[in-house]
Amino acid sequence: MKYQILMVTFTTPVPVGSSGVDELRPFFNRTSISFATAQIGKLTVEDDDDQFGMVTSTEGYPSSTQQKLVSDTAIGNDGTIARAGIQLSNYLGSVIRDAAGNEFRVIFPLQGSPNQAAPSLLGDGSSVLIFPVPKVVAGVVTLPVFDPTASFKFSAKYSVTSTNSATPYWPSAAACFTRGTRIETLWGPRLVEELRAGDLILTRDNGLQPLRWIGGATLCGLRLDLQPHLRPIRIRAGALGDGTPARDLSVSPQHRVLLRSEIAARMFAADEVLLAAKHLLGVPGIEVARARDGVSYFHLLFERHELVLSEGCWTESLHLGAEALASLGPAALREIRAIFPDLIRPDPALRPLLGGREGRELVSRHLRQRRRFVAPAA
């Protein structure tokens, strides 16, 4: 999937610390930081998961094989052109804070390589990358909006560790279905946009369950052009196995699909796993839908995480993890908060949730061995 990263370029190199690793920390210990005269831009990377990680050979640090620059990009003011295909890497940086308490991670553009112990600086140090730091307000996880007219100050050092070497991109859409998807209910298949709270929906593990909340959002074609990682994923009929799905199914990139196979059982000690639709790209019959006229997404929320039958394929309901909460709008979060006062409690997933690298390896093995992704139930 493609992800956009906010890049800010100043006319002179950004001030840093005076020695050691602090020389890679933008705005180190600065009490007044202004972006008023800086150039605000973006760069785009291709990644197999939603985390901007560290690319290195250092032992103990998980190494990303993605984060590849999509197109040639000018970085800094010294004429540096970062070529398409190079890998960008997370490493060291700073946390800055505005007067409202919003925080952002700031790092220099760095090129990583599995053959290097540490990434190398791109440009002359006048460009920085900015990532939002999630925060919880009244039990709701939100991502702050970067305001270049605000005044900032240095808040803390940012460092990667062997157990925390990645920072999230600006969020993807939460797990949701596109308009026109048929969901199995007490009354048979019904269009997702026609469902209402209280409707009895067929679930894989708990039979008929009342729908607690349904929400939706429409993304116009222009927004999808600006944020292509939000485009829906189309799973053609039969792409996952005989009759699965029964009809073409379109879901958001983050929406997880139930896979069942002997390969999954060998890899994860669980014959059934959940994998985000975007990690199935490359499988014949699964592709990004252009959706030039936009797309309407719908979220289904139950008392707990559930599997529902959508176009003959078992897929997840909305799972209230931090990423989903950060992806939903304020109005939707207020509605959910009213129904689930203890919203920030952990909502256990009902099957193992695979990450990008695990999913990519699972997909690769299925394709090599020509196995179905959804085998018949034993």
LINCORWO-V829066 format. One record per residue. RES is the residue in one small letter. NEAR is the number of other C-alpha atoms within 8 Angstrom. D_FIRST is the distance of its C-alpha to the first C-alpha in Angstrom with 1 decimal. Layout:
<<RES/NEAR/D_FIRST> <RES/NEAR/D_FIRST>>
This chain:
<<m/8/0.0> <k/9/3.8> <y/13/6.6> <q/11/10.2> <i/13/13.1> <l/11/16.6> <m/12/18.9> <v/13/22.7> <t/13/25.2> <f/12/28.9> <t/7/31.8> <t/6/32.9> <p/9/31.4> <v/10/30.4> <p/7/33.2> <v/11/32.6> <g/13/34.8> <s/6/37.8> <s/6/37.3> <g/5/35.3> <v/8/31.7> <d/10/32.4> <e/10/32.1> <l/11/28.3> <r/17/28.5> <p/15/28.2> <f/12/31.0> <f/12/32.7> <n/8/35.5> <r/8/35.5> <t/7/37.1> <s/8/36.1> <i/10/32.8> <s/10/32.3> <f/9/29.4> <a/6/31.6> <t/6/31.9> <a/9/28.5> <q/7/25.9> <i/8/22.8> <g/8/19.6> <k/9/15.9> <l/10/13.8> <t/11/10.1> <v/12/8.2> <e/12/5.5> <d/11/5.5> <d/11/6.1> <d/9/7.6> <d/9/8.6> <q/8/11.4> <f/11/12.3> <g/11/14.8> <m/15/17.7> <v/16/17.7> <t/14/21.3> <s/12/24.0> <t/8/25.9> <e/4/27.2> <g/5/26.0> <y/12/22.7> <p/8/19.6> <s/10/17.9> <s/8/14.1> <t/5/13.3> <q/8/10.0> <q/13/9.7> <k/12/10.6> <l/16/11.7> <v/9/10.6> <s/8/14.2> <d/9/17.6> <t/9/18.3> <a/8/21.8> <i/13/22.3> <g/13/25.7> <n/10/28.9> <d/6/30.1> <g/8/28.3> <t/11/25.5> <i/8/22.6> <a/11/19.6> <r/9/18.5> <a/10/15.2> <g/8/14.0> <i/9/15.8> <q/12/14.5> <l/12/15.0> <s/14/16.6> <n/14/17.9> <y/12/21.7> <l/11/24.5> <g/14/24.9> <s/16/26.7> <v/13/26.5> <i/13/28.0> <r/13/29.4> <d/11/30.6> <a/8/33.9> <a/5/32.3> <g/6/31.0> <n/9/27.3> <e/11/25.7> <f/12/22.9> <r/13/22.0> <v/14/22.6> <i/15/21.8> <f/14/22.4> <p/13/19.7> <l/12/20.1> <q/12/19.3> <g/14/19.1> <s/10/20.2> <p/9/21.0> <n/6/24.5> <q/10/25.2> <a/8/26.6> <a/9/25.2> <p/13/22.7> <s/7/24.4> <l/10/24.6> <l/12/23.1> <g/13/25.5> <d/11/28.8> <g/11/27.7> <s/13/27.8> <s/16/24.0> <v/13/22.3> <l/12/19.0> <i/12/19.3> <f/13/17.6> <p/13/19.2> <v/10/21.3> <p/9/21.4> <k/8/25.0> <v/8/27.1> <v/7/29.6> <a/4/32.0> <g/8/29.8> <v/11/26.7> <v/11/23.6> <t/11/22.4> <l/9/20.4> <p/10/22.7> <v/5/22.3> <f/6/22.9> <d/5/26.1> <p/7/27.0> <t/7/30.6> <a/9/31.2> <s/10/33.1> <f/12/31.5> <k/12/33.0> <f/15/32.0> <s/9/31.6> <a/7/30.7> <k/9/29.4> <y/10/25.8> <s/7/25.6> <v/11/23.3> <t/7/25.0> <s/8/24.6> <t/5/23.8> <n/6/21.7> <s/13/19.8> <a/10/16.6> <t/9/16.2> <p/9/13.7> <y/12/11.5> <w/9/12.8> <p/9/12.3> <s/10/10.1> <a/12/12.4> <a/14/14.7> <a/16/15.4> <c/14/17.0> <f/13/18.2> <t/14/18.4> <r/11/21.9> <g/7/23.9> <t/12/22.7> <r/10/25.9> <i/13/26.6> <e/14/29.6> <t/12/32.3> <l/8/36.1> <w/6/36.7> <g/6/34.3> <p/8/30.9> <r/11/30.3> <l/11/27.7> <v/13/25.6> <e/7/26.6> <e/6/30.2> <l/9/30.1> <r/8/32.0> <a/9/32.7> <g/7/35.3> <d/10/34.2> <l/10/34.5> <i/14/31.2> <l/12/31.2> <t/12/29.5> <r/10/29.1> <d/6/31.0> <n/6/33.3> <g/8/34.4> <l/10/34.7> <q/11/33.4> <p/10/33.8> <l/15/30.8> <r/11/31.2> <w/10/28.9> <i/12/26.6> <g/8/24.6> <g/8/22.5> <a/7/20.7> <t/8/20.1> <l/9/17.5> <c/9/18.8> <g/11/17.4> <l/7/17.7> <r/9/15.7> <l/15/12.8> <d/7/13.3> <l/6/13.3> <q/10/10.4> <p/10/8.0> <h/10/5.7> <l/10/9.0> <r/14/9.5> <p/14/11.0> <i/14/10.5> <r/12/13.8> <i/12/15.6> <r/11/18.6> <a/12/22.1> <g/11/22.9> <a/13/19.5> <l/9/19.9> <g/11/23.7> <d/7/26.9> <g/8/26.7> <t/13/23.4> <p/17/22.4> <a/10/25.6> <r/10/24.0> <d/10/20.6> <l/12/18.6> <s/11/15.8> <v/14/14.3> <s/17/11.9> <p/15/8.5> <q/11/10.6> <h/15/13.6> <r/11/15.0> <v/12/16.9> <l/13/20.1> <l/11/20.4> <r/12/23.9> <s/12/25.0> <e/7/27.3> <i/10/24.5> <a/15/23.0> <a/11/26.6> <r/9/27.2> <m/8/24.1> <f/7/24.2> <a/7/27.8> <a/10/26.6> <d/12/26.4> <e/12/24.2> <v/13/20.9> <l/12/18.1> <l/15/14.4> <a/12/11.5> <a/14/10.7> <k/9/6.9> <h/11/8.5> <l/12/10.8> <l/9/8.9> <g/6/11.4> <v/9/14.3> <p/5/16.7> <g/8/16.8> <i/13/13.3> <e/9/11.0> <v/9/9.2> <a/8/12.4> <r/6/13.2> <a/10/15.6> <r/6/17.4> <d/6/20.0> <g/11/17.9> <v/13/17.3> <s/10/19.5> <y/13/18.2> <f/14/20.9> <h/13/21.2> <l/12/23.9> <l/13/25.6> <f/13/28.5> <e/6/30.8> <r/7/28.5> <h/14/25.2> <e/11/25.8> <l/11/24.5> <v/15/25.2> <l/13/25.6> <s/13/23.3> <e/13/24.1> <g/10/25.7> <c/12/22.7> <w/11/22.9> <t/12/20.1> <e/14/20.3> <s/14/21.9> <l/13/20.7> <h/12/20.9> <l/9/22.3> <g/8/20.6> <a/7/20.0> <e/8/16.3> <a/13/17.4> <l/13/20.4> <a/12/18.7> <s/11/16.5> <l/10/19.7> <g/7/22.0> <p/6/25.5> <a/6/27.5> <a/9/25.6> <l/11/26.0> <r/8/29.7> <e/8/30.1> <i/10/28.6> <r/11/30.5> <a/7/33.7> <i/7/33.1> <f/7/32.0> <p/6/34.0> <d/7/32.8> <l/10/29.2> <i/6/28.2> <r/5/29.7> <p/6/27.4> <d/9/26.3> <p/5/26.3> <a/8/23.7> <l/6/25.5> <r/7/23.6> <p/9/21.8> <l/8/18.3> <l/10/16.1> <g/8/13.6> <g/9/10.7> <r/8/13.2> <e/8/15.7> <g/12/13.7> <r/11/12.6> <e/8/16.3> <l/11/17.5> <v/10/15.6> <s/8/16.9> <r/9/20.4> <h/12/20.5> <l/9/19.6> <r/6/22.2> <q/6/24.8> <r/6/24.1> <r/6/24.2> <r/10/23.4> <f/10/20.7> <v/11/23.2> <a/8/26.7> <p/4/29.8> <a/4/31.0> <a/2/33.9>>
